[in-house]
Amino acid sequence: MPNSPPPFQRLSKTCFAFRGYNFENLGSTPQLLAHPAYGPIMRRRLVQCSEIASEHVGRKIDLIRRVEAREELGLNAYADAIALIIGAELAQLDILRELFHVEIEKSQYFLGYSLGEIVALCASGALTVEDAVGITTAMADDTASLAQGCQLAVVFCRKQALPLKLVQQCCIETNQEGDELVGVSAVLSPNSVLLIGEGTALERCREKLADQLPCRVFFKVNEHRWPPMHTPLVWRQSINTRAALFMAKMQSGLVAPKPPVLSMVTGKLSYDETNLRDTIYRWVDQPQLLWAVVYETLRSGTETIIHIGPGPNIIPATYHRLSDNVQLQTKGSLGSRTLSTFVNRPWLKNLLPERAALLRAPMIKHVMIEEWLLAQEL
């Protein structure tokens, strides 16, 4: 078998990161679909996911037509967007396997943000494509309907950490006051979280946080509407219990993922032969522990992250911010050669405080697979 090309020659230190839903979901999928070598593989997956999703939503979904027309898929076609992301990500892996002979199963692990974790479980053999598409599209219309009255905000402090328990307490107190709900959707870093709230709940939660912290708390409200996944807001449509009932009947989910999947539900390599259903049940309404997963990649010696999906966003952006912050903090006190010496000598690293793993952030190599594929000459 031909050798895998760079950057796939040290798979034991390489992880694959899968993106989730965003307000833009096409990425470079139209170019990959039109590519003479990649196109047939992309088409095969998009047709497969179209057919599965159509069965679960009760209407025809035609991803090929939408991609060829370059139609962006958002909340108005949420199930279509989900199927597109799953199909595009699986197709990108198929291309790596079939055309570049990358033995993806030998990689260090997979990880994924939000929907990306479900794709990671599918790509690692723990879920079938039918179940991965089914569980995410069957309730997509009801999940999208919840977004109409919601706002998403990035909440952060510049001068201190933002304790997750304190934020969750303020959310609980806000929820006690009336019919509107608010919840943490993701932990982005020690000083920032994503909140999703209904009506005035975000503003009331902000006021409670401001009363509890001595420094200013910033709320940056996003202009787009977002499905309130990974928050208690999904309880309004019983998305969590309906997902559990779906999983009770699905045929996959009884083998451990290979490679293992680093879960944003737990921040650990948690999946085994029996706990997939329970973990995905928690995935529906519990926050994504993005920061815990990022730290684990640094602590475990990951050297390269391959970003899978159409236009990866939140995962690479998190690493880039961390890298910039580390370089800023070490500038003037540690030169680049000294910094490299610290993080590339295991015996020395073991003498440093545990959080010294963060110093590795600037050393991680990131590959956007769409860009890489389109740059190859076949």
C-alpha positions as MATLAB code, in Angstrom:
seq = 'MPNSPPPFQRLSKTCFAFRGYNFENLGSTPQLLAHPAYGPIMRRRLVQCSEIASEHVGRKIDLIRRVEAREELGLNAYADAIALIIGAELAQLDILRELFHVEIEKSQYFLGYSLGEIVALCASGALTVEDAVGITTAMADDTASLAQGCQLAVVFCRKQALPLKLVQQCCIETNQEGDELVGVSAVLSPNSVLLIGEGTALERCREKLADQLPCRVFFKVNEHRWPPMHTPLVWRQSINTRAALFMAKMQSGLVAPKPPVLSMVTGKLSYDETNLRDTIYRWVDQPQLLWAVVYETLRSGTETIIHIGPGPNIIPATYHRLSDNVQLQTKGSLGSRTLSTFVNRPWLKNLLPERAALLRAPMIKHVMIEEWLLAQEL';
ca = [
       0.000    0.000    0.000;
       1.378    3.461   -0.858;
       2.612    5.585    1.987;
       0.263    8.217    3.366;
       1.257   11.768    2.436;
       2.188   14.393    4.965;
       0.572   15.399    7.313;
      -0.675   11.837    7.903;
       2.608   10.071    8.615;
       2.414   10.283   12.431;
      -1.175    9.205   12.958;
      -0.520    8.054   16.518;
      -0.056   11.747   17.396;
      -2.781   13.028   15.067;
      -6.412   13.631   15.918;
      -9.352   14.361   13.639;
     -11.711   17.162   14.718;
     -15.250   17.317   13.317;
     -17.228   20.555   13.137;
     -20.885   20.976   14.040;
     -23.767   23.094   12.767;
     -23.138   26.743   11.898;
     -25.166   29.428   10.160;
     -23.028   28.701    7.072;
     -22.611   25.028    6.214;
     -21.555   24.694    2.574;
     -17.861   25.414    2.939;
     -15.985   24.002   -0.055;
     -18.443   21.155   -0.602;
     -19.498   22.518   -4.043;
     -15.872   22.523   -5.204;
     -15.277   19.014   -3.861;
     -18.475   17.761   -5.505;
     -17.379   19.244   -8.853;
     -13.833   17.843   -8.571;
     -13.110   15.078  -11.118;
     -11.482   12.785   -8.535;
     -13.336   13.728   -5.353;
     -16.766   14.336   -6.868;
     -17.986   10.719   -7.176;
     -17.053   10.001   -3.557;
     -18.737   13.160   -2.293;
     -21.825   12.432   -4.394;
     -22.116    8.913   -2.992;
     -22.221   10.134    0.606;
     -24.552   13.066   -0.065;
     -27.026   10.790   -1.841;
     -26.868    8.301    1.031;
     -27.489   10.948    3.691;
     -30.233   12.561    1.591;
     -32.132    9.287    1.425;
     -31.799    8.536    5.141;
     -32.794   12.043    6.195;
     -35.764   12.071    3.798;
     -37.103    8.942    5.448;
     -36.911   10.462    8.925;
     -38.330   13.920    8.200;
     -41.082   12.779    5.865;
     -40.116   14.981    2.929;
     -37.619   14.789    0.103;
     -34.144   16.065    0.897;
     -31.875   16.520   -2.137;
     -28.415   17.549   -0.997;
     -26.892   17.218   -4.462;
     -29.287   19.792   -5.882;
     -28.707   22.193   -2.994;
     -24.925   21.887   -3.146;
     -24.787   22.301   -6.915;
     -26.997   25.396   -6.568;
     -24.732   26.621   -3.735;
     -27.704   27.080   -1.416;
     -26.691   27.839    2.154;
     -28.609   25.644    4.578;
     -29.558   27.191    7.894;
     -32.485   27.046   10.292;
     -34.985   27.166    7.446;
     -33.648   23.768    6.356;
     -32.091   22.499    9.578;
     -32.509   18.783    8.831;
     -30.947   19.338    5.400;
     -28.025   21.168    7.007;
     -27.469   18.322    9.463;
     -27.506   15.723    6.694;
     -25.153   17.871    4.605;
     -22.598   18.207    7.396;
     -22.650   14.482    8.148;
     -22.384   13.545    4.473;
     -19.629   16.044    3.701;
     -17.539   15.006    6.697;
     -17.841   11.288    6.005;
     -17.029   11.912    2.336;
     -13.861   13.793    3.260;
     -12.725   10.777    5.280;
     -13.648    8.454    2.397;
     -11.478   10.557    0.074;
      -8.529   10.312    2.450;
      -8.924    6.542    2.716;
      -9.606    5.746   -0.932;
      -7.381    8.213   -2.767;
      -4.601    8.959   -0.273;
      -4.493    5.610    1.576;
      -4.726    7.231    5.014;
      -5.352    4.591    7.690;
      -7.589    6.841    9.738;
      -8.405    4.150   12.300;
      -4.769    4.354   13.465;
      -5.091    7.997   14.532;
      -4.769    9.030   18.172;
      -8.482    9.793   18.563;
     -11.454   11.661   17.113;
     -13.267   14.608   18.647;
     -16.184   16.730   17.528;
     -18.072   19.825   18.578;
     -21.846   19.355   18.920;
     -23.056   17.482   15.807;
     -19.404   16.729   15.095;
     -19.312   14.272   18.007;
     -22.088   12.220   16.417;
     -20.153   12.175   13.124;
     -17.015   11.136   15.010;
     -18.907    8.210   16.543;
     -20.123    7.212   13.091;
     -16.682    7.533   11.498;
     -15.159    5.421   14.271;
     -17.634    2.579   13.760;
     -19.675    3.033   16.942;
     -22.755    4.308   15.052;
     -24.039    3.385   11.620;
     -24.686    6.170    9.128;
     -28.387    5.329    9.331;
     -28.455    5.876   13.093;
     -26.211    8.953   13.060;
     -28.394   10.699   10.469;
     -31.603    9.359   11.969;
     -31.102   10.481   15.543;
     -30.061   13.990   14.487;
     -32.657   14.634   11.777;
     -35.734   12.949   13.254;
     -36.249   15.814   15.715;
     -34.521   18.532   13.700;
     -37.655   20.489   12.786;
     -38.812   20.694   16.406;
     -35.319   21.644   17.581;
     -35.089   24.398   14.979;
     -38.490   25.756   16.014;
     -37.097   26.444   19.490;
     -34.518   28.840   18.043;
     -37.059   31.474   17.060;
     -37.375   32.914   20.551;
     -33.749   32.402   21.576;
     -30.539   34.395   21.600;
     -26.985   33.109   21.884;
     -24.307   35.101   23.684;
     -20.618   34.684   24.348;
     -20.140   35.533   28.024;
     -16.632   36.326   29.226;
     -14.450   38.133   31.755;
     -11.186   39.782   30.805;
      -9.598   39.905   34.250;
     -10.500   36.613   35.919;
     -11.871   33.138   35.377;
     -15.602   32.702   34.971;
     -16.578   29.863   37.359;
     -18.906   27.440   35.592;
     -20.791   26.619   38.783;
     -21.513   30.283   39.365;
     -22.810   30.715   35.814;
     -24.994   27.634   36.175;
     -26.322   28.899   39.505;
     -27.296   32.208   37.908;
     -29.035   30.297   35.115;
     -31.005   28.244   37.640;
     -32.040   31.345   39.575;
     -33.116   33.034   36.339;
     -35.166   29.994   35.342;
     -36.984   30.113   38.694;
     -38.374   33.570   37.958;
     -40.821   32.835   35.155;
     -41.495   30.915   31.969;
     -38.286   31.841   30.113;
     -35.257   29.549   30.255;
     -31.519   30.094   29.903;
     -28.650   27.615   29.954;
     -24.946   27.093   29.295;
     -24.419   25.547   25.860;
     -20.605   25.349   25.845;
     -17.553   26.058   27.978;
     -15.114   27.752   25.607;
     -12.299   28.543   28.048;
     -11.800   29.180   31.769;
     -13.120   32.721   31.292;
     -15.799   32.266   28.613;
     -18.988   30.308   27.982;
     -21.823   30.234   25.470;
     -25.275   30.952   26.876;
     -28.583   30.484   25.073;
     -31.674   32.122   26.526;
     -35.296   32.877   25.748;
     -36.782   36.365   25.778;
     -35.267   38.483   28.553;
     -33.585   35.546   30.294;
     -30.113   36.378   28.955;
     -30.254   39.940   30.257;
     -31.541   38.870   33.667;
     -28.821   36.241   33.916;
     -26.231   38.878   33.000;
     -27.429   41.092   35.845;
     -27.116   38.234   38.329;
     -23.579   37.456   37.168;
     -22.614   41.127   37.411;
     -23.787   41.166   41.031;
     -21.682   38.093   41.868;
     -18.354   39.038   40.265;
     -16.080   41.980   41.132;
     -14.975   42.486   37.525;
     -17.005   43.376   34.463;
     -18.852   40.550   32.712;
     -19.149   40.970   28.940;
     -22.118   39.632   26.970;
     -21.645   39.518   23.199;
     -25.000   38.600   21.660;
     -24.809   36.806   18.311;
     -26.956   38.202   15.516;
     -27.984   34.757   14.248;
     -30.573   32.359   15.642;
     -29.299   29.051   16.979;
     -31.022   25.799   17.949;
     -30.663   25.633   21.752;
     -28.823   22.308   21.757;
     -26.900   21.263   24.855;
     -29.169   23.350   27.124;
     -32.347   22.732   29.154;
     -34.293   24.638   26.491;
     -34.618   21.420   24.466;
     -36.877   20.063   27.215;
     -39.710   22.144   25.759;
     -39.971   19.666   22.892;
     -38.784   16.657   24.943;
     -35.843   16.322   22.554;
     -33.758   14.461   25.132;
     -36.348   11.799   25.978;
     -37.344   11.383   22.331;
     -33.675   10.862   21.468;
     -33.459    8.233   24.208;
     -36.465    6.383   22.771;
     -34.915    6.516   19.296;
     -31.643    5.089   20.616;
     -33.438    2.292   22.479;
     -34.408    0.835   19.101;
     -31.326    1.618   17.018;
     -29.176   -1.303   15.948;
     -25.711    0.222   16.467;
     -23.979    1.625   19.530;
     -22.691   -1.600   21.084;
     -19.019   -1.409   20.112;
     -16.346    0.946   21.381;
     -15.259    3.556   18.832;
     -11.993    2.913   17.007;
     -10.116    5.168   17.179;
     -11.495    6.336   20.526;
     -13.639    9.462   20.665;
     -12.760   12.293   23.038;
     -16.204   13.385   24.202;
     -17.271   16.973   24.804;
     -19.935   15.641   27.153;
     -17.312   14.396   29.612;
     -14.030   15.914   28.423;
     -12.586   12.390   28.395;
     -12.200    9.262   26.268;
     -15.416    7.958   27.790;
     -17.152    5.844   25.173;
     -17.150    2.068   25.581;
     -19.342   -0.847   24.472;
     -22.315    0.062   26.675;
     -22.447    3.776   27.522;
     -22.972    5.355   24.094;
     -26.735    5.763   24.534;
     -26.393    7.301   27.978;
     -23.658    9.682   26.824;
     -25.603   10.874   23.767;
     -28.658   11.349   26.006;
     -26.528   13.743   28.065;
     -25.107   15.275   24.868;
     -28.577   16.586   24.019;
     -29.050   18.899   27.016;
     -25.685   19.263   28.763;
     -23.014   21.825   27.805;
     -20.160   21.054   25.460;
     -16.899   20.945   27.429;
     -14.783   22.350   24.628;
     -12.072   23.688   26.905;
     -11.626   20.346   28.684;
     -11.200   18.622   25.327;
      -8.721   21.218   24.052;
      -6.668   20.843   27.207;
      -6.714   17.047   26.899;
      -5.273   17.245   23.376;
      -2.423   19.376   24.701;
      -1.851   17.176   27.736;
      -1.880   13.935   25.732;
       0.797   15.020   23.266;
      -1.252   15.567   20.115;
       0.971   17.082   17.417;
      -1.430   17.542   14.490;
      -5.165   18.232   14.298;
      -6.956   17.507   11.032;
     -10.086   19.661   10.856;
     -12.866   17.814    9.060;
     -16.014   19.373    7.644;
     -17.258   22.266    5.527;
     -15.574   25.423    6.769;
     -14.426   24.397   10.290;
     -14.959   27.222   12.770;
     -15.174   27.012   16.549;
     -12.511   24.352   17.198;
      -9.673   25.918   15.156;
     -10.649   29.381   16.412;
     -10.323   28.185   20.017;
      -6.837   26.802   19.406;
      -5.741   29.931   17.573;
      -6.895   32.202   20.412;
      -5.126   30.026   22.949;
      -1.960   29.976   20.857;
      -2.010   33.765   20.533;
      -2.519   34.170   24.277;
       0.308   31.770   25.126;
       2.693   33.537   22.766;
       1.704   36.907   24.188;
       2.213   35.753   27.768;
       5.591   34.154   27.063;
       6.945   36.905   24.836;
       9.836   38.574   26.547;
      10.178   35.900   29.213;
      10.637   32.786   27.082;
      12.137   32.851   23.621;
      10.749   30.513   20.993;
      13.733   28.161   21.266;
      13.399   28.017   25.060;
       9.663   27.416   24.771;
      10.256   24.597   22.296;
      12.796   23.035   24.653;
      10.313   23.118   27.526;
       7.466   21.396   25.727;
       9.381   18.863   23.622;
      11.364   17.221   26.431;
       9.080   14.900   28.401;
      11.368   14.672   31.418;
      11.423   18.449   31.690;
       7.687   18.758   31.096;
       7.064   16.408   34.025;
       8.840   18.856   36.320;
       6.547   21.704   35.358;
       3.112   22.417   36.811;
       0.317   20.436   35.168;
      -1.054   23.408   33.266;
       2.267   23.829   31.493;
       0.676   21.655   28.799;
      -0.943   24.870   27.581;
       2.495   25.981   26.401;
       2.182   23.404   23.623;
      -0.656   25.299   21.935;
       1.582   27.213   19.464;
       3.301   23.947   18.513;
       0.157   22.155   17.321;
      -0.106   21.852   13.548;
      -3.597   22.461   12.131;
      -4.728   21.175    8.743;
      -8.021   22.336    7.205;
      -8.827   19.269    5.153;
     -10.925   21.090    2.550;
      -8.040   23.413    1.742;
      -5.564   20.542    1.756;
      -7.637   18.406   -0.602;
      -8.182   21.219   -3.081;
      -4.446   21.982   -3.087;
      -3.484   18.442   -4.157;
      -2.668   17.606   -7.771;
      -4.384   14.395   -8.823;
];
